Amino acid sequence: MEREGAIRRIDLGDGKAYYEVGEDHHEHVRCDSCGRVAEVPGCVLDDATAGVQKSTGFVVTSHQLVFGGLCPRCSESRARA
């Protein structure tokens, strides 16, 4: 299914394998405290692709970015502590 594009493997940097339905590309954000993952709507790197290609000479065919931070629940818990 992955080879046919029906699903896509996502690496979120925690050593686990995640899979998503082969839908429009988007980035993710993962909580550094509890591991909660959320999708970032749209692709925040589309505008950067042309610059990467121009500066490196590579033809960019894919990219992956995972933002790290604190989810609302963990952020609130730390603020109360």
N, CA, C and O atoms as a GROMACS GRO file, in nm:
protein
  324
    1MET      N    1   0.082  -0.120   0.000
    1MET     CA    2   0.000   0.000   0.000
    1MET      C    3   0.087   0.126   0.000
    1MET      O    4   0.052   0.227  -0.062
    2GLU      N    5   0.201   0.119   0.071
    2GLU     CA    6   0.290   0.235   0.076
    2GLU      C    7   0.350   0.262  -0.062
    2GLU      O    8   0.357   0.377  -0.105
    3ARG      N    9   0.392   0.157  -0.132
    3ARG     CA   10   0.451   0.174  -0.266
    3ARG      C   11   0.351   0.232  -0.364
    3ARG      O   12   0.389   0.307  -0.454
    4GLU      N   13   0.226   0.199  -0.348
    4GLU     CA   14   0.122   0.247  -0.439
    4GLU      C   15   0.073   0.386  -0.403
    4GLU      O   16  -0.007   0.444  -0.477
    5GLY      N   17   0.118   0.442  -0.291
    5GLY     CA   18   0.078   0.576  -0.251
    5GLY      C   19  -0.052   0.583  -0.173
    5GLY      O   20  -0.100   0.692  -0.144
    6ALA      N   21  -0.109   0.468  -0.137
    6ALA     CA   22  -0.234   0.468  -0.061
    6ALA      C   23  -0.211   0.511   0.084
    6ALA      O   24  -0.297   0.575   0.145
    7ILE      N   25  -0.093   0.476   0.138
    7ILE     CA   26  -0.055   0.521   0.272
    7ILE      C   27   0.086   0.578   0.266
    7ILE      O   28   0.162   0.548   0.173
    8ARG      N   29   0.120   0.658   0.364
    8ARG     CA   30   0.253   0.721   0.371
    8ARG      C   31   0.309   0.699   0.510
    8ARG      O   32   0.240   0.720   0.610
    9ARG      N   33   0.438   0.656   0.517
    9ARG     CA   34   0.506   0.637   0.645
    9ARG      C   35   0.556   0.772   0.693
    9ARG      O   36   0.615   0.849   0.616
   10ILE      N   37   0.534   0.802   0.820
   10ILE     CA   38   0.574   0.928   0.880
   10ILE      C   39   0.673   0.899   0.992
   10ILE      O   40   0.648   0.814   1.077
   11ASP      N   41   0.786   0.969   0.992
   11ASP     CA   42   0.886   0.955   1.098
   11ASP      C   43   0.876   1.078   1.186
   11ASP      O   44   0.908   1.189   1.142
   12LEU      N   45   0.833   1.061   1.309
   12LEU     CA   46   0.816   1.172   1.402
   12LEU      C   47   0.932   1.184   1.500
   12LEU      O   48   0.923   1.260   1.597
   13GLY      N   49   1.039   1.110   1.476
   13GLY     CA   50   1.159   1.123   1.556
   13GLY      C   51   1.156   1.053   1.690
   13GLY      O   52   1.244   1.077   1.774
   14ASP      N   53   1.058   0.967   1.713
   14ASP     CA   54   1.051   0.898   1.841
   14ASP      C   55   1.076   0.748   1.828
   14ASP      O   56   1.054   0.673   1.922
   15GLY      N   57   1.123   0.705   1.711
   15GLY     CA   58   1.156   0.565   1.690
   15GLY      C   59   1.037   0.477   1.656
   15GLY      O   60   1.056   0.357   1.634
   16LYS      N   61   0.917   0.531   1.650
   16LYS     CA   62   0.797   0.454   1.616
   16LYS      C   63   0.761   0.480   1.470
   16LYS      O   64   0.793   0.585   1.415
   17ALA      N   65   0.695   0.386   1.410
   17ALA     CA   66   0.646   0.401   1.273
   17ALA      C   67   0.501   0.447   1.276
   17ALA      O   68   0.418   0.388   1.345
   18TYR      N   69   0.471   0.552   1.203
   18TYR     CA   70   0.335   0.603   1.191
   18TYR      C   71   0.297   0.599   1.044
   18TYR      O   72   0.382   0.616   0.956
   19TYR      N   73   0.172   0.576   1.016
   19TYR     CA   74   0.123   0.573   0.879
   19TYR      C   75  -0.001   0.660   0.867
   19TYR      O   76  -0.084   0.666   0.958
   20GLU      N   77  -0.010   0.727   0.754
   20GLU     CA   78  -0.128   0.809   0.725
   20GLU      C   79  -0.181   0.771   0.588
   20GLU      O   80  -0.109   0.721   0.502
   21VAL      N   81  -0.310   0.795   0.570
   21VAL     CA   82  -0.370   0.776   0.440
   21VAL      C   83  -0.302   0.874   0.344
   21VAL      O   84  -0.276   0.988   0.382
   22GLY      N   85  -0.273   0.831   0.222
   22GLY     CA   86  -0.203   0.915   0.124
   22GLY      C   87  -0.286   1.035   0.082
   22GLY      O   88  -0.340   1.039  -0.028
   23GLU      N   89  -0.294   1.131   0.170
   23GLU     CA   90  -0.372   1.253   0.143
   23GLU      C   91  -0.275   1.368   0.114
   23GLU      O   92  -0.156   1.345   0.094
   24ASP      N   93  -0.325   1.489   0.111
   24ASP     CA   94  -0.239   1.604   0.087
   24ASP      C   95  -0.129   1.611   0.192
   24ASP      O   96  -0.150   1.579   0.309
   25HIS      N   97  -0.012   1.653   0.149
   25HIS     CA   98   0.103   1.662   0.238
   25HIS      C   99   0.083   1.771   0.343
   25HIS      O  100   0.027   1.877   0.315
   26HIS      N  101   0.129   1.744   0.463
   26HIS     CA  102   0.124   1.841   0.572
   26HIS      C  103   0.234   1.805   0.673
   26HIS      O  104   0.288   1.695   0.669
   27GLU      N  105   0.266   1.897   0.761
   27GLU     CA  106   0.365   1.872   0.865
   27GLU      C  107   0.295   1.832   0.995
   27GLU      O  108   0.173   1.828   1.003
   28HIS      N  109   0.377   1.801   1.096
   28HIS     CA  110   0.326   1.759   1.227
   28HIS      C  111   0.398   1.835   1.338
   28HIS      O  112   0.508   1.887   1.319
   29VAL      N  113   0.333   1.839   1.454
   29VAL     CA  114   0.394   1.894   1.575
   29VAL      C  115   0.376   1.789   1.684
   29VAL      O  116   0.268   1.732   1.702
   30ARG      N  117   0.486   1.762   1.758
   30ARG     CA  118   0.484   1.659   1.862
   30ARG      C  119   0.522   1.720   1.995
   30ARG      O  120   0.618   1.797   2.003
   31CYS      N  121   0.447   1.688   2.100
   31CYS     CA  122   0.474   1.739   2.234
   31CYS      C  123   0.597   1.670   2.291
   31CYS      O  124   0.605   1.547   2.295
   32ASP      N  125   0.692   1.750   2.334
   32ASP     CA  126   0.816   1.698   2.393
   32ASP      C  127   0.793   1.632   2.528
   32ASP      O  128   0.877   1.556   2.576
   33SER      N  129   0.679   1.662   2.591
   33SER     CA  130   0.652   1.609   2.724
   33SER      C  131   0.570   1.480   2.719
   33SER      O  132   0.612   1.378   2.774
   34CYS      N  133   0.454   1.482   2.655
   34CYS     CA  134   0.366   1.365   2.657
   34CYS      C  135   0.364   1.287   2.526
   34CYS      O  136   0.311   1.176   2.522
   35GLY      N  137   0.422   1.342   2.419
   35GLY     CA  138   0.428   1.272   2.291
   35GLY      C  139   0.308   1.291   2.202
   35GLY      O  140   0.303   1.234   2.093
   36ARG      N  141   0.210   1.370   2.246
   36ARG     CA  142   0.090   1.396   2.165
   36ARG      C  143   0.132   1.454   2.030
   36ARG      O  144   0.224   1.536   2.023
   37VAL      N  145   0.065   1.411   1.922
   37VAL     CA  146   0.096   1.457   1.787
   37VAL      C  147  -0.026   1.523   1.727
   37VAL      O  148  -0.138   1.475   1.744
   38ALA      N  149  -0.004   1.634   1.658
   38ALA     CA  150  -0.112   1.703   1.587
   38ALA      C  151  -0.064   1.737   1.447
   38ALA      O  152   0.055   1.757   1.424
   39GLU      N  153  -0.157   1.743   1.354
   39GLU     CA  154  -0.126   1.782   1.217
   39GLU      C  155  -0.121   1.934   1.206
   39GLU      O  156  -0.201   2.004   1.268
   40VAL      N  157  -0.026   1.985   1.128
   40VAL     CA  158  -0.020   2.127   1.095
   40VAL      C  159  -0.091   2.141   0.960
   40VAL      O  160  -0.048   2.080   0.863
   41PRO      N  161  -0.197   2.220   0.952
   41PRO     CA  162  -0.271   2.231   0.826
   41PRO      C  163  -0.184   2.283   0.712
   41PRO      O  164  -0.109   2.380   0.729
   42GLY      N  165  -0.194   2.219   0.597
   42GLY     CA  166  -0.119   2.262   0.480
   42GLY      C  167   0.028   2.232   0.493
   42GLY      O  168   0.071   2.167   0.589
   43CYS      N  169   0.105   2.278   0.397
   43CYS     CA  170   0.250   2.255   0.397
   43CYS      C  171   0.322   2.387   0.415
   43CYS      O  172   0.312   2.476   0.330
   44VAL      N  173   0.392   2.401   0.525
   44VAL     CA  174   0.461   2.526   0.556
   44VAL      C  175   0.592   2.540   0.481
   44VAL      O  176   0.654   2.646   0.485
   45LEU      N  177   0.636   2.434   0.414
   45LEU     CA  178   0.765   2.437   0.344
   45LEU      C  179   0.754   2.456   0.193
   45LEU      O  180   0.856   2.461   0.125
   46ASP      N  181   0.635   2.467   0.140
   46ASP     CA  182   0.621   2.482  -0.005
   46ASP      C  183   0.703   2.598  -0.058
   46ASP      O  184   0.769   2.585  -0.161
   47ASP      N  185   0.700   2.712   0.008
   47ASP     CA  186   0.773   2.829  -0.039
   47ASP      C  187   0.924   2.811  -0.029
   47ASP      O  188   0.999   2.874  -0.104
   48ALA      N  189   0.971   2.727   0.062
   48ALA     CA  190   1.114   2.706   0.080
   48ALA      C  191   1.175   2.614  -0.026
   48ALA      O  192   1.296   2.617  -0.047
   49THR      N  193   1.094   2.534  -0.090
   49THR     CA  194   1.144   2.435  -0.186
   49THR      C  195   1.225   2.500  -0.298
   49THR      O  196   1.333   2.451  -0.332
   50ALA      N  197   1.174   2.607  -0.356
   50ALA     CA  198   1.245   2.673  -0.467
   50ALA      C  199   1.382   2.723  -0.421
   50ALA      O  200   1.479   2.710  -0.495
   51GLY      N  201   1.390   2.780  -0.302
   51GLY     CA  202   1.518   2.829  -0.250
   51GLY      C  203   1.617   2.716  -0.226
   51GLY      O  204   1.736   2.732  -0.253
   52VAL      N  205   1.569   2.604  -0.176
   52VAL     CA  206   1.657   2.488  -0.152
   52VAL      C  207   1.710   2.436  -0.287
   52VAL      O  208   1.828   2.406  -0.299
   53GLN      N  209   1.623   2.427  -0.385
   53GLN     CA  210   1.666   2.380  -0.517
   53GLN      C  211   1.769   2.474  -0.578
   53GLN      O  212   1.869   2.430  -0.634
   54LYS      N  213   1.743   2.605  -0.567
   54LYS     CA  214   1.834   2.704  -0.625
   54LYS      C  215   1.970   2.702  -0.557
   54LYS      O  216   2.072   2.712  -0.624
   55SER      N  217   1.973   2.689  -0.425
   55SER     CA  218   2.099   2.697  -0.353
   55SER      C  219   2.180   2.567  -0.357
   55SER      O  220   2.301   2.570  -0.335
   56THR      N  221   2.115   2.453  -0.384
   56THR     CA  222   2.185   2.325  -0.382
   56THR      C  223   2.198   2.259  -0.518
   56THR      O  224   2.286   2.174  -0.537
   57GLY      N  225   2.113   2.296  -0.613
   57GLY     CA  226   2.111   2.228  -0.742
   57GLY      C  227   2.032   2.099  -0.740
   57GLY      O  228   2.016   2.035  -0.844
   58PHE      N  229   1.983   2.059  -0.624
   58PHE     CA  230   1.901   1.938  -0.613
   58PHE      C  231   1.762   1.965  -0.670
   58PHE      O  232   1.714   2.079  -0.666
   59VAL      N  233   1.698   1.861  -0.721
   59VAL     CA  234   1.557   1.867  -0.753
   59VAL      C  235   1.486   1.804  -0.634
   59VAL      O  236   1.495   1.683  -0.612
   60VAL      N  237   1.416   1.885  -0.557
   60VAL     CA  238   1.350   1.838  -0.436
   60VAL      C  239   1.224   1.760  -0.475
   60VAL      O  240   1.137   1.812  -0.544
   61THR      N  241   1.217   1.636  -0.430
   61THR     CA  242   1.101   1.552  -0.460
   61THR      C  243   1.016   1.524  -0.336
   61THR      O  244   0.903   1.478  -0.348
   62SER      N  245   1.072   1.552  -0.217
   62SER     CA  246   0.995   1.531  -0.094
   62SER      C  247   1.065   1.604   0.020
   62SER      O  248   1.179   1.647   0.007
   63HIS      N  249   0.994   1.617   0.129
   63HIS     CA  250   1.051   1.672   0.252
   63HIS      C  251   0.966   1.628   0.369
   63HIS      O  252   0.852   1.585   0.353
   64GLN      N  253   1.024   1.640   0.488
   64GLN     CA  254   0.953   1.603   0.609
   64GLN      C  255   1.003   1.692   0.721
   64GLN      O  256   1.123   1.712   0.737
   65LEU      N  257   0.911   1.745   0.797
   65LEU     CA  258   0.945   1.834   0.906
   65LEU      C  259   0.853   1.803   1.024
   65LEU      O  260   0.732   1.791   1.007
   66VAL      N  261   0.911   1.790   1.142
   66VAL     CA  262   0.833   1.770   1.264
   66VAL      C  263   0.871   1.882   1.360
   66VAL      O  264   0.987   1.896   1.398
   67PHE      N  265   0.773   1.960   1.400
   67PHE     CA  266   0.794   2.064   1.499
   67PHE      C  267   0.787   2.000   1.637
   67PHE      O  268   0.711   1.904   1.657
   68GLY      N  269   0.864   2.050   1.730
   68GLY     CA  270   0.859   2.002   1.868
   68GLY      C  271   0.818   2.116   1.959
   68GLY      O  272   0.844   2.232   1.929
   69GLY      N  273   0.754   2.084   2.067
   69GLY     CA  274   0.710   2.186   2.162
   69GLY      C  275   0.627   2.123   2.272
   69GLY      O  276   0.642   2.004   2.301
   70LEU      N  277   0.542   2.202   2.332
   70LEU     CA  278   0.453   2.152   2.437
   70LEU      C  279   0.308   2.168   2.392
   70LEU      O  280   0.269   2.275   2.346
   71CYS      N  281   0.230   2.063   2.406
   71CYS     CA  282   0.088   2.071   2.373
   71CYS      C  283   0.019   2.163   2.475
   71CYS      O  284   0.077   2.193   2.579
   72PRO      N  285  -0.103   2.207   2.446
   72PRO     CA  286  -0.172   2.297   2.539
   72PRO      C  287  -0.182   2.242   2.681
   72PRO      O  288  -0.165   2.317   2.778
   73ARG      N  289  -0.210   2.112   2.696
   73ARG     CA  290  -0.226   2.053   2.829
   73ARG      C  291  -0.094   2.056   2.907
   73ARG      O  292  -0.092   2.095   3.024
   74CYS      N  293   0.016   2.016   2.842
   74CYS     CA  294   0.146   2.014   2.911
   74CYS      C  295   0.196   2.156   2.939
   74CYS      O  296   0.257   2.181   3.042
   75SER      N  297   0.170   2.246   2.847
   75SER     CA  298   0.210   2.385   2.865
   75SER      C  299   0.137   2.446   2.985
   75SER      O  300   0.197   2.518   3.065
   76GLU      N  301   0.009   2.417   2.996
   76GLU     CA  302  -0.071   2.468   3.107
   76GLU      C  303  -0.024   2.407   3.239
   76GLU      O  304  -0.016   2.477   3.340
   77SER      N  305   0.007   2.277   3.238
   77SER     CA  306   0.054   2.210   3.360
   77SER      C  307   0.185   2.271   3.409
   77SER      O  308   0.204   2.288   3.529
   78ARG      N  309   0.274   2.302   3.318
   78ARG     CA  310   0.404   2.363   3.357
   78ARG      C  311   0.384   2.504   3.409
   78ARG      O  312   0.454   2.547   3.500
   79ALA      N  313   0.289   2.576   3.352
   79ALA     CA  314   0.264   2.713   3.397
   79ALA      C  315   0.211   2.715   3.540
   79ALA      O  316   0.239   2.808   3.616
   80ARG      N  317   0.133   2.611   3.576
   80ARG     CA  318   0.077   2.603   3.712
   80ARG      C  319   0.180   2.555   3.814
   80ARG      O  320   0.166   2.580   3.933
   81ALA      N  321   0.284   2.486   3.767
   81ALA     CA  322   0.383   2.429   3.860
   81ALA      C  323   0.476   2.532   3.917
   81ALA      O  324   0.564   2.499   3.997
   0.00000   0.00000   0.00000
